[in-house]
Amino acid sequence: MRREGLGRLTSAVLTVVMLGVVWPAAAGHPVPMRGMTGDTSPAAAAGAVIDTLDLTNNTLLPGNALPGDGFGPGATAFDSVNGDLYTADYSNNVSVIDGATERLVTTIPVGADPVAVAFDPANGFVYVADSAFFGGAPNVAVIDTAEQKVLTFVPVQSQPMAIAIDPENGRVFVADDEDPGNVSVLSGTTNKVIATLAVGWDPQAIAFDPVNGLVYVSDWGPDEVSVINAVTLEVVATVPVGSSPRPLVVDTASGDVYVVDIFANRVTVIDGATNRVMARLDPGVDPEAIAFDASNGRVYVVCGGSRITVIDSATDRRDGSIPVVAGTDLLAVDPARELVYAVSYYSDALTLIDGKTDRVAMTLALGSFPDGIGIDSKNGLAFVADGGSNDVKVIDGSADKVVRTIVVGSKPYAVAVDSVDNFLYVTDPIRDHVDVINGAADKVVTTIRVGADPDAAVFDRSNGRVYVACTGSSAVSVINTGTDRVVATIPIPNDVLPSAIAYDSRNGNLYVADAGNNNVTVISGATDKIVRNIVEGSHPGTIVFDRANGDLYVGNPATYGGTSSVVVIDGATDLVVATIPEGSGYQFDFALALDPASGLVYLANGSGANVTVIDPVTNRNVATIALPFSPKAIAFDRGNGYLYVTNGDYQASDLAVIDPVTDAIVSTISVGVQPTGITFDRVNGFLYVTNFDSGSVSILGAPA
């Protein structure tokens, strides 16, 4: 057992009486006591969110805060003035990382589907292209780097896809990816659109040429490059190039422009002085990314995802070929140290190239699906955004190694309570981690790597271990709560889907709902080995143990057809003793909870938008409680005797409180976005709600 945890809890002796039950209260929280304010109404007794733990920053925020979650970081920009990194993500936020401390500073909400980020050194603003690809308003979010907040949203005509900055004239050029194509020009002073210029349809990339003061736009549809005068804001030329032009770079020494013609397997070189094609180069098959190194005058082109073709910009001839990790599709250059970073999205790796010799210096493993990179030339660091693992890797190019991993996103799903030492174990199926939270301090104290897709967890009081059902790896990870380390991995055979888990305190066994094989796997808590499989209903997805009668209740939503049901298993014999029908057809999101006072079993039915009440004596449905939403998770508060049901509807952010005496909803409480799990902590008397899309945990108690 975790002795230091017990010490922290007992160091501040604070006890309150709640409905005749004595509960120790967590330090720093209002005492969770019914009727403290003199309000004895059911809604007041139901409580409210008193604190929110932001798992990404490990910061406790007062009340029902909605922190931004950096899920799926991608496009990046580096603030060369303050040394900060700005990374846009799939959760419509921008994460700000302090380049000096290499820590997450804040997360800034922006518009829908941000795909590009650019920094303007002239005014200190960061511009974010909110493409609204999946709906919403297309605009450009303007972030004040001094205040770390959005100053304004600038509407544009269509999907903004790329941004170029002209710092001399204080203008921002935004390529709007539609038919017809446009370039929206923003004033860096007023942050308003001052011109909308027609270009070829489907513009994909844009770059400013500081040598000649022109802006170049690759127009995917008509196979051309539009040239814009940054001062007069006129399209001064249209240059025919090869098929499907997309990425382009500017040779900042000569002013020439290199355009990758993806389907033509070609690089077109445009003379920056005349805006005419001066060369057509054959880099190899399937060119897709390009970068220019001002330190050596070379152009690097990724071809076929496995090789980089080197072009000498002085002669516009091929000057070598460099093998890289398969799937490479992103390039960045640190000209101060003559280093080239080649990132592979599909191989989760990076090839570091020495620009002096054009040879591979090192291959580094990254996180999952790296999708963006920013370069800090001053300190010789590269920041790689790992979209799949929700973090940013900090790479020291001189030392050839990853020096830090910065978590920018968290997706809490399920939670288990160590009721002995008052620690919570929160699963994150995106990062394949379990966050350990000190229930007294409400802080994350460590993070534990477990199997793939941890969907459920349960605490075993008899041996002090937490068992985590990992759907993706078809296994159960066993955590020793004394050391917070995985001490065993129990494989569940036959490619199962362990989706829920329960602990039988009478026999010390663990029961794992196996949705893949339609059975329940029984694991001995003494040996951590499988002792038997119990064949039962269709696609079991939730399971709960009743300490009063020793039975286990298994929810079978029959996700892929058939009859949904709740199967009752006798924990003494491991035999199915009853099957309670719960409807037919497609079902989803079954969740179970027990009322320890009455012994009744409550089934939250996501498809039926209700809660079914089951009598454990007769094993029959005795009541149905209608809900205004599709429930996701359910739990009992032993302090006030109420039932809490989270809203499983898309982007929902609330839960309903039900009085089991009247079967009526007495209150609705706002929590974080997409609440997926809920549990009651008997030690401190609080309810904990995991908010998947907010990356946070809401802590519920009675208001002070």
Secondary structure, DSSP 8 states (H G I E B T S, - for coil): --HHHHHHHHHS--EEEETTEEEE--TTS----TTTTS--SHHHHH-EEEEEEETTTTEEEESS-------SEEEEEEETTTTEEEEEETTSEEEEEETTTTEEEEEEE-SSSEEEEEEETTTTEEEEEE--TTSS--EEEEEETTTTEEEEEEE-SS-EEEEEEETTTTEEEEEE-SSSEEEEEEETTT-SEEEEEEESSSEEEEEEETTTTEEEEEETTTTEEEEEETTTTEEEEEEE-SSSEEEEEE-TTT--EEEEETTTTEEEEE-TTT-SEEEEE---SSEEEEEEETTTTEEEEEETTTEEEEEETTTTEEEEEEE--TTEEEEEEETTTTEEEEEETTTTEEEEEETTTTEEEEEEE-SSSEEEEEEETTTTEEEEEETTTTEEEEEETTTTEEEEEEE-------EEEETTTTEEEEEETTTTEEEEEETTTTEEEEEEE-SSSEEEEEEETTTTEEEEEETTTTEEEEEETTTTEEEEEEE-TTT--EEEEEE-TTT-EEEEEETTTTEEEEEETTT-SEEEEEE-SSS--EEEE-TTT-EEEEEE--TTSSEEEEEEEETTTTEEEEEEEEEESS---EEEEE-TTT--EEEEETTTTEEEEEETTTTEEEEEEE-SS-EEEEEE-TTT--EEEEE-STT--EEEEEETTTTEEEEEEE-SSSEEEEEE-TTT--EEEEETTTTEEEEEE---
